Amino acid sequence: SMAENPIVFALANPNPEISYADAIASRADIIFATGRSDHPNQVNNVLGFPYIFRGALDVRSTAINEEMKVAAVRAIAALAKKPVPEVVTAAYNTSHLSFGRQYIIPKPLDPRLLVTVAPAVARAAIESGVARRPITDWNKYEDELRQRMGLDNKLIRGLTDKAKENPKRVVFAEANHINMLKAAQVARTEGICIPILLGNEEIIGKKIRKNSIELEGVEIVNLRHDREESTRKRYAKMLTEKRQREGMTYNEAYEKMFDRNYFGMMMVEAGDADAFITGVYTKYQDAIIPAIEIVGMREGLRHIGGLNIVTTKLGTFFFADTMVNNHPSKETLIDIAKLTHDAVTLFNTEPVMAMLSYSNFGERNSGSPAMVHEAVEYLHKNNPEMLIDGEMQVNFALDKELRHEKFPFSKIDGKNVNALIFPNLSSANISYKLMLEIGMSETIGPIQMGLKKPIHILNVESSVRDILNMVTIAVIDAQVEEQKMKNMQNKKSSNS
């Protein structure tokens, strides 16, 4: 007898007035909520009370009025329609949540509730005249809320804000992967980038609809479709001109344009996109080879490298090289140090670098320690502006008091090290992954260093958050490249 799409809240605990199974069986269009956590749409005062009180207390409100309650309700309702972060889906052991019959209200464990509801309540208190301590800097207030809950990551927030200032076109190479699509949705919703999805539009469209992903109007490029024939030919001609003296023919270059990595990277090289992301199910070697062939290495470098940002309770650290060079030579270590210096500087941080080994400052005169020692000597002589020293054991690198006590002559004496250059790929890769797996840190990366343009290769099966972080880095990378080009053009104009 109920109308179409009836809404039923059966909130008695522990047993609702009608069981979930009976309600769902009664009709297909019912929107049903209970107070239980083992069914969809749990209605619980934990969604409101803590954040209403938080907002009221933070402005020293004399009352909790109707305006504040309505503001809380509207904030919760708006949050329910936003993309759900992975931390929430993981907590509830589900792969997907989006606004609909099974999800009309945020989950109680959603960490965004605090910074969404409390500010809305505080604003309403101020606007309705019951606040005794008005808030003027809302960004600062939201930062304080994150810090109280241990949700703050200033580095990521700063990078995200920077990316939003000038969003760039980012190619998502493996757009038929659900994590890529979810990351593209969040990146577009938050204004981080303009996604370009690479792949078959029918397959991508089905996944978007099946998972209720909001990507309406997004550009999808099917590199194998006949309509991209002229683009494939144009890219093949460009690649042939770049590589013809390395043995590449036009026919070979044309065939490569049916490969998503070659085609997508050529989009960046040709100026049809600003950055490129791949790697969710692509082997690193299958992605880095076309990157070197197409965009090439930066001038003055003979090596590339990978960097991971590791955020811990002790601070933020930069680990290199975590992805490329198995057994680096002295020359490779020198390039990695230079690349790391530039990368850390990009994040508005002064690089203080330690080159690691199992010995300290020349204790061993052969093998890996000696090679690291020679690399440091070269850098001290030829790049005196760089704050770097070694070789040293990691405990001396991270404990400046211990380092001062034993090695007061160090160039980085009294400084907190924030960048660690490892002697080989195994030690670097194991170190950052070990910290991640035992829950001591979060990591961002791997960030590709040394290429001329923003090409970044993810770890296999990266999470949505990992992809989103790398998209943010790629956008900033593209912003820097754009500024470099403008500076070069201005210099040419002034010279002429």
Secondary structure as the mmCIF struct_conf table of DSSP 4:
data_model
#
loop_
_struct_conf.conf_type_id
_struct_conf.id
_struct_conf.beg_label_comp_id
_struct_conf.beg_label_asym_id
_struct_conf.beg_label_seq_id
_struct_conf.end_label_comp_id
_struct_conf.end_label_asym_id
_struct_conf.end_label_seq_id
BEND BEND1 GLU A 4 ASN A 5
STRN STRN1 ILE A 7 ALA A 10
BEND BEND2 ASN A 13 ASN A 15
BEND BEND3 GLU A 17 ILE A 18
HELX_RH_AL_P HELX_RH_AL_P1 TYR A 20 SER A 26
TURN_TY1_P TURN_TY1_P1 ALA A 28 ASP A 29
STRN STRN2 ILE A 31 THR A 34
BEND BEND4 GLY A 35 GLY A 35
TURN_TY1_P TURN_TY1_P2 SER A 37 ASP A 38
BEND BEND5 HIS A 39 ASN A 41
STRN STRN3 GLN A 42 GLN A 42
HELX_RH_3T_P HELX_RH_3T_P1 ASN A 45 LEU A 47
TURN_TY1_P TURN_TY1_P3 GLY A 48 GLY A 48
HELX_RH_AL_P HELX_RH_AL_P2 PHE A 49 ASP A 58
TURN_TY1_P TURN_TY1_P4 VAL A 59 ARG A 60
BEND BEND6 THR A 62 THR A 62
HELX_RH_AL_P HELX_RH_AL_P3 GLU A 66 ALA A 80
TURN_TY1_P TURN_TY1_P5 LYS A 81 LYS A 81
BEND BEND7 LYS A 82 LYS A 82
HELX_LH_PP_P HELX_LH_PP_P1 PRO A 83 PRO A 85
HELX_RH_AL_P HELX_RH_AL_P4 GLU A 86 ALA A 91
TURN_TY1_P TURN_TY1_P6 TYR A 92 ASN A 93
BEND BEND8 SER A 95 SER A 95
BEND BEND9 PHE A 99 PHE A 99
STRN STRN4 GLY A 100 GLY A 100
TURN_TY1_P TURN_TY1_P7 ARG A 101 GLN A 102
STRN STRN5 TYR A 103 TYR A 103
BEND BEND10 ILE A 104 ILE A 105
TURN_TY1_P TURN_TY1_P8 PRO A 108 LEU A 109
TURN_TY1_P TURN_TY1_P9 PRO A 111 PRO A 111
HELX_RH_AL_P HELX_RH_AL_P5 ARG A 112 GLU A 127
TURN_TY1_P TURN_TY1_P10 SER A 128 GLY A 129
BEND BEND11 ARG A 132 ARG A 133
HELX_RH_AL_P HELX_RH_AL_P6 TRP A 138 ARG A 148
TURN_TY1_P TURN_TY1_P11 MET A 149 GLY A 150
HELX_RH_AL_P HELX_RH_AL_P7 LYS A 154 GLU A 165
BEND BEND12 ASN A 166 ASN A 166
STRN STRN6 LYS A 168 PHE A 172
BEND BEND13 ALA A 173 ALA A 173
TURN_TY1_P TURN_TY1_P12 ALA A 175 ASN A 176
BEND BEND14 HIS A 177 HIS A 177
HELX_RH_AL_P HELX_RH_AL_P8 ILE A 178 THR A 189
TURN_TY1_P TURN_TY1_P13 GLU A 190 GLY A 191
BEND BEND15 ILE A 192 ILE A 192
STRN STRN7 CYS A 193 LEU A 198
BEND BEND16 GLY A 199 GLY A 199
HELX_RH_AL_P HELX_RH_AL_P9 GLU A 201 LYS A 210
TURN_TY1_P TURN_TY1_P14 ASN A 211 SER A 212
TURN_TY1_P TURN_TY1_P15 GLU A 216 GLY A 217
STRN STRN8 GLU A 219 VAL A 221
TURN_TY1_P TURN_TY1_P16 LEU A 223 ARG A 224
BEND BEND17 HIS A 225 HIS A 225
HELX_RH_3T_P HELX_RH_3T_P2 ASP A 226 GLU A 228
HELX_RH_AL_P HELX_RH_AL_P10 GLU A 229 ARG A 243
HELX_RH_3T_P HELX_RH_3T_P3 GLN A 244 GLU A 246
TURN_TY1_P TURN_TY1_P17 GLY A 247 GLY A 247
HELX_RH_AL_P HELX_RH_AL_P11 TYR A 250 LYS A 256
TURN_TY1_P TURN_TY1_P18 MET A 257 PHE A 258
BEND BEND18 ASP A 259 ASP A 259
HELX_RH_AL_P HELX_RH_AL_P12 ARG A 260 GLU A 269
TURN_TY1_P TURN_TY1_P19 ALA A 270 GLY A 271
BEND BEND19 ASP A 272 ASP A 272
BEND BEND20 ASP A 274 ASP A 274
STRN STRN9 ALA A 275 THR A 278
BEND BEND21 VAL A 280 THR A 282
HELX_RH_AL_P HELX_RH_AL_P13 TYR A 284 ILE A 294
TURN_TY1_P TURN_TY1_P20 VAL A 295 VAL A 295
STRN STRN10 MET A 297 MET A 297
HELX_LH_PP_P HELX_LH_PP_P2 ARG A 298 ARG A 298
TURN_TY1_P TURN_TY1_P21 GLU A 299 GLY A 300
BEND BEND22 ARG A 302 ARG A 302
STRN STRN11 GLY A 305 THR A 312
TURN_TY1_P TURN_TY1_P22 LYS A 313 LEU A 314
STRN STRN12 GLY A 315 ALA A 320
BEND BEND23 THR A 322 VAL A 324
BEND BEND24 ASN A 326 HIS A 327
HELX_RH_AL_P HELX_RH_AL_P14 LYS A 330 LEU A 346
TURN_TY1_P TURN_TY1_P23 PHE A 347 ASN A 348
STRN STRN13 VAL A 352 LEU A 356
BEND BEND25 TYR A 358 SER A 359
TURN_TY1_P TURN_TY1_P24 PHE A 361 GLY A 362
BEND BEND26 GLU A 363 GLU A 363
BEND BEND27 SER A 366 SER A 366
HELX_RH_AL_P HELX_RH_AL_P15 GLY A 367 ASN A 382
TURN_TY1_P TURN_TY1_P25 PRO A 384 GLU A 385
BEND BEND28 MET A 386 MET A 386
STRN STRN14 LEU A 387 MET A 392
HELX_RH_AL_P HELX_RH_AL_P16 VAL A 394 LEU A 398
HELX_RH_AL_P HELX_RH_AL_P17 LYS A 400 LYS A 406
TURN_TY1_P TURN_TY1_P26 PRO A 408 PHE A 409
TURN_TY1_P TURN_TY1_P27 LYS A 411 GLY A 414
HELX_LH_PP_P HELX_LH_PP_P3 LYS A 415 VAL A 417
STRN STRN15 ALA A 419 ILE A 421
BEND BEND29 PRO A 423 ASN A 424
HELX_RH_AL_P HELX_RH_AL_P18 LEU A 425 GLU A 437
TURN_TY1_P TURN_TY1_P28 ILE A 438 GLY A 439
BEND BEND30 MET A 440 MET A 440
STRN STRN16 GLU A 442 MET A 449
BEND BEND31 GLY A 450 GLY A 450
STRN STRN17 LEU A 451 LEU A 451
BEND BEND32 LYS A 452 LYS A 453
STRN STRN18 ILE A 455 ILE A 457
HELX_LH_PP_P HELX_LH_PP_P4 LEU A 458 ASN A 459
TURN_TY1_P TURN_TY1_P29 VAL A 460 GLU A 461
HELX_RH_AL_P HELX_RH_AL_P19 VAL A 464 ASN A 495
#
